[in-house]
Every structure is written in structure tokens, then in C-alpha cells.
Amino acid sequence: MKEFRQQLKELGMTQSISRKENCHDNAPIESHFSFLKRECLNRYKIKNIKQLRHLVNDYTDWYNNERISLNKNGLTPVEYRNQAIAA
């Protein structure tokens, strides 16, 4: 774990999970990764890191700006956030 934290530090990143083994901290990102794998990555044979980055970037853009969600009243995440900010 120390090695992982050191790698994050070298990349200028901060670990987002506040406490060890706290599922409530982890649930939102685990859910997102599940969607990413199920809706995108499992459909391709990924050949290299460049292709992986491209797929993840395209999926993230689609997920945030085009993919509607029934639990967000049929809005995309960006539309839902903008609606919440305006209220």
C-alpha cells in the first residue's frame, strides 16, 4: 500500500478514500467502474493503453452528457447536476 501511495504522490494525485475498508466511501466509484466495464470495456478486445484511454474518455463523455438515467428523472448526469444547481 505504501508503494501505491508513493506512486500517487509522484503523479500529483491524492487518494480519495478516507478510511480503510469503508464501503460507503467506495460505493459510488465502484458502481461507476461496474457500469464502465459492463457497458463499454467488456465489449472490446483492448490491444494497448492508448486504445483503453480512448475508450474510457469516450465512455465518460457519453455517460455524463448523453446517457439518461431513470433514477435522475430521465436526465443525463450533467443535466441533473445543472438542474440541482439552478434550484
ZICOR-V972417 format. One line per field, one symbol per residue. ss: DSSP state (2 for helix, 1 for strand, 0 for the rest). psi: psi as a letter, one per 30 degrees, with the letter a starting at -180 (. if undefined). burial: 1 if it has 9 or more other C-alpha atoms within 8 Angstrom, else 0. A space follows every 10 residues. Layout:
BEGIN
ss->???
psi->???
burial->???
END
This chain:
BEGIN
ss->0222222222 0000000000 0022222222 2222222220 2220000022 2222222222 2222200012 2200102222 2222220
psi->eeeeeeeeef gglkkfkekk hjfeefeeee eeeeeeeefd effljkflee eeeeeeeeee eeeefejlke fhhglleeee eeeeef.
burial->0000100110 0000000000 0000110000 0000111101 1000000000 1100110010 1111101110 0100111111 0000000
END
